[in-house]
Amino acid sequence: MASLLTKLGRVVLFGLIITQSLLLSAYLAKYEGNSKWYFMAFSFGPAIGVWFVYLCSNSPYLGSLFGVWGLYIVALVVNIAVILAIVGDRISKTEVLSPNVLKAILCITPLLLVLFLFTGMKTMIVSELRFSMTVDLLDGVVMIDTVLKGIEHDLGIPKAFSITMIVFACISFTMSIIPWKMLEDRSTERGQQIILCRNILHTFFVNVPFLVIRAVVFYKFGKDESIFIAKNLIGIMFSSKEFLDL
């Protein structure tokens, strides 16, 4: 039964990646009026290809698994950046490919991570990371959604500030590429150094910037960000505790 569920999960995973890649490229094709933009879907090809190699070799290394995830995240970040830079201001809420649909498409990413880990390796470190990484990915998606909501409802958010939000959202996505395999042995000095570096990076490049950005959006532009402000505060508190425990 477990093997059957794993195979089913891999089929669903493959289908979701294809769906996400095609829908993301569809935004460029539609709003630019040129079907050639569908070639952007091929940017996910390397991740899919290496993933199939991983499955065929039945590689037991967690580092290999996150190598595949890294290729996927690079493709995702490129697609997000291109879409928002070229057609972001023109995405209409009256069209099928609306801001809400784009948010739903990006929400596929946390689901992909869960399926990716569930159908890959089953180790204690994977189980520990599944929840925290999924929440962090959703945090980035919500930041992108704030940009889209600002455009859709004309909240008056300056373009430079929106670009800053997009940049830090993409940074939060790339943080999931960190080689967690090296965190498995937390008792070694090297393992402790990596934990410290990861916490510093995540605190100062994700939680602190997100907290400041959301506070500005909340108080200056009137968009309620209180739940995720609390989330970022809690993240900073947990990271601070880990600093003290090292």
C-alpha positions in Angstrom: 0.0 0.0 0.0 2.8 2.4 0.9 4.5 1.7 -2.4 1.3 2.3 -4.3 0.7 5.6 -2.5 4.3 6.7 -3.3 3.8 6.0 -7.0 0.5 7.8 -7.0 2.1 10.7 -5.2 4.8 10.9 -7.9 2.2 10.9 -10.7 0.3 13.7 -9.0 3.6 15.5 -8.5 4.5 15.3 -12.1 1.1 16.4 -13.2 1.2 19.4 -10.9 4.6 20.6 -12.1 3.4 20.4 -15.7 0.2 22.2 -14.9 2.0 24.9 -13.0 4.6 25.5 -15.7 2.0 25.7 -18.4 -0.2 28.1 -16.5 2.6 30.4 -15.6 3.7 30.6 -19.2 0.1 31.2 -20.2 0.1 34.5 -18.4 2.9 35.8 -20.6 1.3 34.3 -23.7 -2.1 35.9 -23.0 -1.1 39.3 -21.9 1.7 39.7 -24.4 -0.5 38.2 -27.2 2.3 35.8 -28.3 2.1 32.1 -27.9 5.8 31.8 -28.2 6.0 32.7 -24.5 4.9 29.1 -23.8 8.6 28.2 -24.2 9.0 29.4 -20.6 7.4 26.1 -19.5 10.6 24.4 -20.6 12.5 26.2 -17.8 11.1 23.5 -15.5 12.5 20.8 -17.8 15.9 20.4 -16.0 14.2 19.8 -12.7 11.9 17.2 -14.2 14.7 15.5 -16.0 17.0 15.3 -13.0 14.1 14.1 -10.9 13.5 11.2 -13.3 17.2 10.3 -13.1 16.9 10.4 -9.3 13.9 8.0 -9.4 15.6 5.6 -11.8 18.8 5.5 -9.8 16.9 5.3 -6.5 19.5 7.6 -5.0 19.4 7.5 -1.2 21.1 10.9 -0.8 19.0 13.8 0.6 21.4 16.2 -1.1 20.4 14.7 -4.5 16.8 15.3 -3.7 17.3 18.9 -2.8 19.4 19.3 -5.9 16.3 18.6 -7.9 14.3 21.0 -5.7 16.9 23.7 -6.3 16.5 23.4 -10.1 12.7 23.7 -9.7 13.0 26.8 -7.4 15.3 28.5 -9.9 12.8 27.9 -12.7 10.0 29.2 -10.5 11.8 32.3 -9.4 12.7 33.1 -13.0 9.0 32.7 -14.1 7.7 34.8 -11.2 10.2 37.6 -12.0 9.5 37.6 -15.7 5.7 37.6 -15.3 5.6 40.4 -12.7 8.2 42.5 -14.6 6.5 42.2 -18.0 2.8 41.8 -17.4 2.3 42.4 -13.7 0.6 45.7 -14.1 -1.8 44.3 -16.7 -3.1 41.2 -15.0 -6.8 41.8 -14.8 -9.2 40.5 -12.2 -11.9 40.1 -14.9 -9.9 37.6 -16.9 -9.6 33.9 -16.3 -5.9 34.3 -15.7 -6.5 36.8 -12.9 -4.4 37.7 -9.8 -6.3 35.2 -7.7 -5.6 32.4 -10.2 -1.9 33.4 -10.2 -1.9 33.1 -6.4 -3.5 29.7 -6.6 -0.9 28.6 -9.2 1.9 29.7 -6.8 0.2 27.8 -4.0 1.0 24.6 -5.9 4.6 25.0 -4.8 4.2 24.2 -1.1 2.1 21.2 -2.1 4.8 20.1 -4.5 7.3 20.3 -1.6 5.2 18.0 0.5 4.7 15.5 -2.3 8.4 15.8 -3.2 9.5 14.9 0.3 6.8 12.3 0.9 7.6 10.4 -2.3 11.4 10.9 -2.0 13.2 10.0 1.2 11.6 9.2 4.5 14.0 10.3 7.2 13.6 12.1 10.5 15.1 15.3 9.1 12.7 15.2 6.2 9.8 14.9 8.6 11.0 17.8 10.6 11.6 20.0 7.6 8.3 19.3 5.8 6.1 21.6 8.0 8.6 24.5 8.5 9.6 24.7 4.8 6.0 24.5 3.7 5.0 27.4 5.9 8.0 29.4 4.7 7.0 28.8 1.1 3.4 29.9 1.8 4.9 33.1 3.5 6.6 33.9 0.2 3.4 33.3 -1.8 1.4 35.6 0.5 4.0 38.3 -0.1 3.6 38.0 -3.9 -0.2 38.1 -3.3 0.2 41.4 -1.4 1.9 42.9 -4.5 -1.0 41.6 -6.7 -3.6 42.9 -4.3 -1.9 46.3 -4.3 -2.2 46.4 -8.1 -5.7 45.0 -8.2 -7.2 47.3 -5.6 -4.9 50.3 -6.3 -3.6 50.5 -2.8 -1.0 53.1 -3.8 2.0 50.9 -3.1 5.0 52.5 -5.0 6.5 50.4 -7.7 9.9 50.4 -6.1 8.4 49.1 -2.9 6.5 46.4 -4.8 9.8 45.3 -6.5 11.4 45.1 -3.1 8.6 42.8 -1.9 9.0 40.6 -5.0 12.8 40.4 -4.5 12.5 39.3 -0.8 9.7 36.8 -1.7 12.0 35.2 -4.3 14.8 35.1 -1.7 12.5 33.3 0.6 11.8 30.7 -2.1 15.6 30.2 -2.7 16.2 29.7 1.0 14.5 26.3 0.6 17.5 25.2 -1.5 19.8 25.1 1.5 21.5 21.6 1.6 19.6 20.2 4.6 21.6 16.9 4.3 24.3 18.7 6.2 22.0 19.4 9.1 21.4 15.7 9.8 24.4 15.5 12.1 23.7 18.4 14.5 26.3 17.2 17.1 29.3 18.1 15.0 30.9 21.5 15.0 30.3 21.8 11.2 26.7 20.9 11.7 26.3 23.6 14.4 28.0 26.2 12.2 25.6 25.4 9.3 22.6 25.7 11.6 23.8 29.1 12.8 24.4 30.3 9.3 21.0 29.1 8.1 19.3 30.8 11.0 21.1 34.1 10.4 20.3 34.1 6.7 16.7 33.2 7.2 16.3 35.8 10.0 17.9 38.8 8.2 16.9 37.9 4.6 13.4 36.6 5.2 11.7 37.2 8.6 13.1 40.7 9.4 12.5 42.1 5.9 9.0 40.5 5.7 8.2 41.9 9.2 9.2 45.4 8.2 7.5 45.3 4.8 4.3 44.0 6.3 4.3 46.6 9.0 4.7 49.3 6.4 1.9 47.8 4.2 -0.4 47.5 7.3 0.1 51.0 8.7 0.7 53.0 5.5 -1.5 51.3 2.9 -4.2 49.8 5.1 -3.9 46.1 4.1 -4.3 43.8 7.1 -1.1 41.7 7.4 -1.4 41.1 11.2 -1.4 37.2 11.0 1.8 37.0 9.0 3.4 39.8 11.0 2.9 37.6 14.0 4.3 34.6 12.1 7.5 36.6 11.3 7.8 37.7 14.9 7.5 34.2 16.1 10.1 33.1 13.5 12.5 35.7 14.8 11.9 34.6 18.4 12.5 30.9 17.6 15.7 31.8 15.6 16.9 33.9 18.6 16.4 31.0 20.9 18.4 28.7 18.6 21.2 31.3 18.6 21.3 31.2 22.4 21.1 27.4 22.5 24.2 26.9 20.3 
